[in-house]
Each structure stands twice: as structure tokens, then as C-alpha cells.
């Protein structure tokens, strides 16, 4: 923090120094560190409880065994291919960190550790049935798992003892977390038109059997030092602890549509033109903050659409792309690198690209590329739960890139 300029700022912060390179004998420099030290009194971050709570180590020892058998047979006269497999994954997770008493990072600190071992058995089945007229039906069944974030697995604890209610409370990580676990089902249809075009549709369903969310749970504070030095006697050693915990998951389901179509399939006049499009529509019953909370799953937009129109012929290429997504909840880094949720407005972003490749003459092998990203300068907008309470409005502008490539 500033010390009130109690010390005069040195006047000799600028000086010359030897350089002796490229014919330059010396350079003029400014001692920014001395200027900083003359104006500010520095305080060690070790006295900050939040810094001590972020001093942790998480270790994961993982052993994986797997087996896979390929499938290549006929159903009637239709080829069926795919595979069936099994993974056996043994995980030994542990964490070492600190317990900080009542925000006192100087004297109220003790080491703390914890962990857990578990084994997952994950079968999977993938099939592709080839139908007449270049059609394919795909099926996927699997049990999957995803481990918790490392910061959720930390053993760190911040605790206190209430002077008035004489009850323990605290917050921190949970090194005994189970992973996310889900049963997954996918089915899709594909139609190809030689090597020129395709259309595809898919349905997916994910049933999360285990989820991780923040919750207040009962915790035994036996062995934790009394932060009041005995001035307050707790009613019980069982208190409230805000921590990541495992709970019921929910399900996520939706459809995905995609197509790639050169327009010369419709008319020879449109040779060189084409479109690529994809769209997804997703529904989720997952409650990321636990039962009874209506907040949507972070990062999930209900609708996402991508559309690209292009022209490629005679060495020229032009492409315009638009990607849009509906409103979603973002999980971002907040103050002190802690994670926080923000409601983000949907966006609609357009990019443009031009190129030309020389295939003859003195410039043969040279290609030129011009890209313009975020053509309409779409801003980033977030809000406080409801859209009429804006929080952040950031306009990043357009990005223009020019490139040259040469092959020889």
C-alpha cells in the first residue's frame, strides 16, 4: 500500500548503461523498481489467509486395464462393424494442504491431509450398420467417468468458532470426492452422396449417476485447534462445512443435425459454391448447485448453430461463417482466482475469409489469405440473473489477419 510519500522519490532513477551491440554504445534506462519501492510499502502475502488456503497439493495415482474386441460381420446382407470394450480404472487420490483458523494465517495454521481409493468398471459398445444407398446407422452405449477438478479435491480448510452461537463452521475442498459417472446412449443416421455431400442426424442421452456440486454438509471438527484460545467452548464438535460434495446427477439429452452440400448438385451454374451447416438443441435436468436450485448447467447453451457458405474455384476461395448460441451460464475466474458463475447473453458472430492460390507463372506455389473475424463487432455481455440487470459489456472489435504461404 502507498506509504503516503513519507520518503522523497529519488531523482536519479534514469541513467545510461553499457549496451555495446549493433554499434550502439549505451542505452538510456529508467529504474522502475526503485520508483516502486520508494512509493509503496510491501506486505508479504503469507499473512493472507486466502493465499495460505491456496497452498495445496493434489496427487492422483491411476492404473488402467482395458480390453477391446472388434466386430465385423453381416446382418442379413448388411455389413455390421464396431467394437466392444471394457476399462478397469483404479484411482488413488490424496491431498496435502493447510487448515487456517478464523482467517489467521500467521498463527492459526495446521497441516491437513486426506484422500480416497476407488475402482470403476466401464463397458462400452460401438456399432455401425451399413444400409443400401450409402446410408449408415450408428449406435453407442457406454458407462463413463470424469474426475473432479483438482481445486475441488484439495484438502484446504478455513474454519471458525462462533462467539455467539458456539458452533463450528468452515469451507474448503474435499479430497474424498467420487468422480462424475454417467450412462451414455447415442444413435445417429448418416446419408452420403458419394464423396461430395452428406446429411446426418443424431440423438444423445446422458444419465448422470453422480454429480459434484457445492453444498453445506456436517463435518466433525475434532482435532481442530480452538481459534478463540479456549475463550469459547463449542456446543458440539459437529459443525457446518461448505464444500464440494457428491449427489444425484440428472440427465442431458438432445439432437444434433449437420449437412455439407456442394450446390452444383442442384445446378451446374452453382459449381464451386457450397454450404456447411450444423445445429444442436439440448435439454438438461442437471442441477449444478444441488437439488432445489434452478441455475442451468455452466457452459450449456440450449441452441447452437453454425452456418458456412463458400466458393472455391479457379484458385479463388471465399468463405463466410456465422456461429450463434443462446444464453448460457459461464464459469469464470473471479477475485483471487476463485471461480464464480456469470449469466452470459447469447451471441451471433460472423467471420469472413478470402484467398487465392497461384498455380502457374512466376508466383506458382504462392497463396494469399485475408481473414476478418467478428465482422459485425459482436460484444460480450453478461448480466445479474435477469437480462435487465447488465453486469459486463465488452466490445473487442474486429480482427483482421493477412497471410502469405509459399510451397516449393
Buried (B, 14 or more C-beta within 10 A) or exposed (E): EEEEEEEEEEEEBEEEEEEEEEEEEEEEEEBEEEEEEBBEEEEEEEEBBBBBBBBBEBEEEEEEEEEEEEEEEEEEEEEBBBBBBBBEBEBBBBBBBBBBBBBBBEEBBEEBEBBBEBEBEBEBEBBBBBEEEEEBBBBBBBBBBEBBBBBBBBBBBBBBBBEEEEBBBBBBBBBBBBBBBBBBBBBBBBBBBEEEBBBBBBEBBBBBBBBBBBBBEEBEBEEBBBBBEEEBEBEEEBBBBBBBBBEEBBBBBBBBBBBBBBBBBEEEEEBBBBBBBBBBBBEBEBBBEBEEEEBBBBEBBBBBBBBBBBBBEEEEBBBBBBBBBBBBBEEEEEEEEEEEBBBBBBBEBBBBBBBBBBEEEEEEEBBBBBBBBBBEEBEEBBBEEEEEEEEBEEEEEEEEEEEEEEEE
